[in-house]
Every structure is written in structure tokens, then in C-alpha cells.
Amino acid sequence: MSEKIEFDYFPHPKRDPKTKVLREEYYPLISTRISYGHALGRNFLALVDSGSDFNLFQQFLGKG
């Protein structure tokens, strides 16, 4: 059985390549830390790869 995972979405400025208009896009980011051996690295935000910024398909096709 699959588990539902929720992420917080954070605004990020993005320029439309055609119109050059600056707008906010929201992306799911998670706090991440990479360690090596016993040394802990700094925390940073990592993008959850949740798909394309622009979708060709209608929303109802992705609902289960």
C-alpha cells in the first residue's frame, strides 16, 4: 500500500521565456542534509521532482 507524502511549496521567481514577464512559481522543497563519514554537512533545500512546470494534460487525468 502506498503512503501519502505532503510537501510544503515555496515561491520562486521565474521569467516566462516567451513574454519575459516575471512571475512566482511554487515548488515543493524539502530540508536535506548530506553527510560523509561522521561529518555532517549543512542543511539545504532540495527540489522534489514532481513533474513539469507546464503540463499538456488536463488535471483530471492525473487523479487516481
VENQUI-V961927 format. One record per helix or strand. SS is the DSSP state (helix for helix, strand for strand). FROM is the first residue (numbers start at 1). LEN is the number of residues. If there is no record, write none. Layout:
# VENQUI-V961927
ss->SS from->FROM len->LEN
ss->SS from->FROM len->LEN
This chain:
# VENQUI-V961927
ss->strand from->8 len->8
ss->strand from->22 len->15
ss->strand from->39 len->9
ss->helix from->59 len->4
